[in-house]
Amino acid sequence: MKTLNLSWGDRPIRLETEGTRTFLRLGAELRVDVTDASLDQLDRLADVAADLADVRRDRIRAARVADEVAAEDGFRFVGVPYQHGTEAA
């Protein structure tokens, strides 16, 4: 298996090849077969990834604004850590 490491922000994304198949590895759990993907499909995949990044930026920005407003009003939010998955406490 041949692996090419790419970087997207602080989380690596790998392009893997096994024989004649090509996969896009996203984290430890998700691997997408892109061997037969058309250029249009790959362009749409890139668009979706850009949209997801925009949503993430908006959430971070909204949280910062909420923290700033609370600080101006003399409040401080202390959150409880949240963990996805079946092993969350």
BAFI-3210 file (N, C-alpha, C; in Angstrom, 3 decimals, decimal comma, padded with zeros to 6 digits):
// residues 89
n [1|2|3|4|5|6|7|8|9|10|11|12|13|14|15|16|17|18|19|20|21|22|23|24|25|26|27|28|29|30|31|32|33|34|35|36|37|38|39|40|41|42|43|44|45|46|47|48|49|50|51|52|53|54|55|56|57|58|59|60|61|62|63|64|65|66|67|68|69|70|71|72|73|74|75|76|77|78|79|80|81|82|83|84|85|86|87|88|89]
n.u [000,845|000,590|001,071|000,184|000,706|-001,313|-002,143|-004,652|-005,474|-004,973|-005,236|-004,293|-004,900|-005,037|-004,006|-004,449|-003,187|-004,012|-002,957|-004,588|-006,484|-007,658|-007,849|-009,332|-008,377|-009,851|-009,177|-009,197|-011,324|-012,745|-012,739|-012,677|-013,428|-012,041|-011,361|-012,808|-013,969|-015,347|-014,094|-015,944|-017,292|-015,190|-014,690|-017,111|-016,884|-014,759|-016,048|-018,023|-016,403|-015,292|-017,610|-018,224|-016,032|-016,580|-018,937|-017,918|-016,146|-018,039|-019,410|-017,381|-016,882|-019,386|-019,437|-017,341|-018,348|-020,547|-019,182|-017,805|-019,929|-021,069|-018,919|-018,807|-021,116|-020,450|-020,446|-019,308|-018,958|-018,814|-018,166|-019,101|-017,031|-017,612|-017,950|-017,998|-019,326|-019,418|-018,001|-018,158|-018,331]
n.v [-001,169|002,185|005,353|008,737|011,609|014,319|017,654|019,207|021,906|021,369|018,685|015,690|014,467|011,628|010,280|007,214|004,326|001,137|-001,381|-000,990|000,724|003,800|005,689|008,061|008,961|009,862|010,688|008,084|006,394|006,724|005,997|006,723|005,491|006,667|005,961|005,630|008,083|010,906|013,964|015,970|014,946|014,929|017,665|018,485|017,212|018,670|021,160|020,591|020,035|022,569|023,976|022,706|023,538|026,272|026,270|025,328|027,436|029,484|028,558|028,657|031,401|032,362|031,338|032,767|035,383|035,153|034,659|037,101|038,940|038,013|038,491|041,268|041,823|041,009|038,316|034,934|032,094|028,786|025,843|022,374|019,754|018,099|015,009|013,134|009,943|006,463|006,079|008,255|010,100]
n.w [000,000|-000,859|000,572|000,670|002,395|003,146|004,190|006,047|007,535|010,932|010,943|009,524|006,227|004,306|001,195|-000,119|-001,779|-002,957|-004,713|-007,679|-006,753|-005,318|-002,379|-000,171|002,909|005,880|008,931|011,462|011,041|008,619|005,218|001,882|-001,266|-004,112|-006,617|-009,072|-009,317|-010,918|-012,411|-011,909|-009,659|-007,806|-007,693|-006,540|-004,076|-003,006|-002,824|-000,906|001,293|001,654|002,345|004,784|006,295|006,378|007,920|010,331|010,967|011,311|013,588|015,517|015,492|016,370|018,970|020,096|019,943|021,660|024,066|024,305|024,577|026,948|028,668|028,582|029,937|032,404|032,970|033,020|031,121|032,049|030,739|030,352|029,459|026,391|024,861|021,941|021,028|022,085|024,383|025,933|028,966]
ca.u [000,000|001,322|000,341|000,644|000,121|-001,665|-002,505|-005,786|-005,482|-004,114|-005,552|-003,836|-005,763|-004,114|-004,414|-003,863|-003,401|-003,852|-003,040|-005,072|-007,541|-007,224|-008,754|-009,121|-008,506|-010,195|-009,120|-008,973|-012,522|-013,407|-011,938|-013,559|-012,841|-012,181|-010,734|-013,615|-014,646|-015,140|-013,610|-017,089|-017,515|-014,098|-014,944|-018,211|-016,315|-014,004|-017,028|-018,640|-015,391|-015,210|-018,826|-018,065|-015,077|-017,293|-019,842|-017,078|-015,704|-019,197|-019,667|-016,323|-017,127|-020,572|-019,055|-016,521|-019,241|-021,305|-018,255|-017,535|-021,133|-021,175|-017,862|-019,216|-022,185|-019,906|-020,659|-018,337|-019,529|-017,931|-018,845|-018,730|-016,490|-018,516|-017,204|-018,838|-018,978|-020,009|-017,189|-018,289|-018,748]
ca.v [000,000|003,443|006,401|010,105|012,425|015,701|018,318|020,103|022,489|020,644|017,252|015,143|013,680|010,817|009,651|005,877|003,457|-000,307|-001,918|000,023|001,499|005,003|006,015|009,270|008,578|010,982|010,183|006,653|005,602|006,933|005,854|006,859|005,017|007,706|005,427|005,871|009,378|011,822|015,285|016,686|014,443|015,408|019,097|018,600|016,825|019,837|022,182|020,178|020,232|024,016|024,342|022,229|024,429|027,528|026,031|025,250|028,800|030,222|028,108|029,212|032,838|032,570|031,073|033,904|036,529|034,891|034,865|038,534|039,585|037,621|039,179|042,670|041,873|040,576|036,883|034,037|030,764|027,653|024,710|021,004|019,129|017,177|014,070|012,277|008,528|005,585|006,070|009,538|009,952]
ca.w [000,000|-000,932|001,278|000,494|003,456|002,860|005,431|005,965|008,859|011,864|010,882|008,245|005,348|003,513|-000,047|-000,073|-002,929|-002,773|-006,066|-008,623|-006,081|-004,611|-001,278|000,609|004,322|006,759|010,298|011,630|010,789|007,332|004,012|000,726|-002,516|-005,137|-007,824|-010,264|-009,203|-012,038|-012,000|-011,350|-008,301|-006,961|-007,479|-005,570|-002,782|-002,536|-002,443|000,363|002,333|001,898|003,081|006,158|006,957|006,644|009,048|011,536|011,268|011,829|014,962|016,367|015,571|017,211|020,361|020,544|020,146|022,890|025,184|024,425|025,112|028,354|029,406|028,702|030,935|033,680|033,170|032,410|030,913|032,323|030,127|030,687|028,250|025,720|024,034|021,106|021,004|023,093|025,589|026,632|030,367]
c.u [000,892|000,473|001,000|-000,052|-000,104|-002,014|-003,662|-005,946|-004,524|-004,373|-005,147|-004,932|-004,812|-004,787|-003,691|-004,130|-003,140|-004,038|-003,440|-006,153|-006,933|-008,285|-008,350|-009,403|-008,735|-010,233|-008,932|-010,137|-013,096|-012,415|-012,894|-012,809|-013,105|-011,577|-011,495|-014,342|-014,319|-014,586|-014,731|-017,360|-016,425|-014,239|-016,054|-017,738|-015,527|-014,948|-017,678|-017,658|-015,244|-016,426|-018,735|-017,100|-015,736|-018,231|-019,053|-016,586|-016,837|-019,506|-018,633|-016,549|-018,315|-020,244|-018,220|-017,391|-020,033|-020,430|-017,972|-018,721|-021,283|-020,130|-018,207|-020,287|-021,713|-020,122|-019,545|-018,967|-018,468|-018,657|-018,345|-018,202|-017,468|-017,697|-018,189|-018,418|-019,561|-019,232|-017,282|-018,818|-020,127]
c.v [001,234|004,524|007,742|010,947|013,849|016,355|019,260|020,691|021,723|019,144|016,689|014,359|012,924|010,319|008,318|005,147|002,016|-000,933|-000,805|000,913|002,686|005,381|007,337|008,904|009,841|010,459|008,679|005,814|005,696|006,848|005,829|006,402|006,068|007,258|005,816|007,213|010,249|013,145|016,103|016,247|014,925|016,904|019,302|018,216|017,989|020,951|021,858|020,379|021,711|024,499|023,909|023,113|025,766|027,391|026,003|026,636|029,623|029,834|028,677|030,703|033,132|032,341|032,220|035,125|036,348|035,108|036,347|039,276|039,263|038,347|040,652|042,840|041,388|039,109|036,108|032,665|029,717|026,421|023,386|020,369|018,095|016,300|013,206|010,821|007,762|005,588|007,374|009,308|010,532]
c.w [000,000|-000,280|001,011|001,545|002,972|004,179|005,177|007,351|009,744|011,841|009,524|007,524|004,434|002,249|-000,094|-001,380|-002,516|-004,142|-007,026|-008,022|-005,344|-003,595|-000,650|002,053|005,141|008,181|010,315|011,122|009,378|006,184|002,834|-000,520|-003,596|-006,469|-009,082|-010,231|-010,414|-011,512|-011,375|-009,910|-007,349|-006,685|-006,458|-004,169|-002,177|-002,089|-001,104|001,511|002,668|002,680|004,542|006,946|007,288|007,834|010,345|011,948|011,870|013,266|015,934|016,571|016,481|018,680|020,915|020,824|021,431|024,118|025,405|025,025|026,590|029,195|029,601|029,771|032,302|033,986|032,500|032,312|031,208|031,821|030,649|029,412|027,692|024,791|023,268|021,271|022,169|024,395|026,367|028,039|030,581]
res [m|k|t|l|n|l|s|w|g|d|r|p|i|r|l|e|t|e|g|t|r|t|f|l|r|l|g|a|e|l|r|v|d|v|t|d|a|s|l|d|q|l|d|r|l|a|d|v|a|a|d|l|a|d|v|r|r|d|r|i|r|a|a|r|v|a|d|e|v|a|a|e|d|g|f|r|f|v|g|v|p|y|q|h|g|t|e|a|a]
***
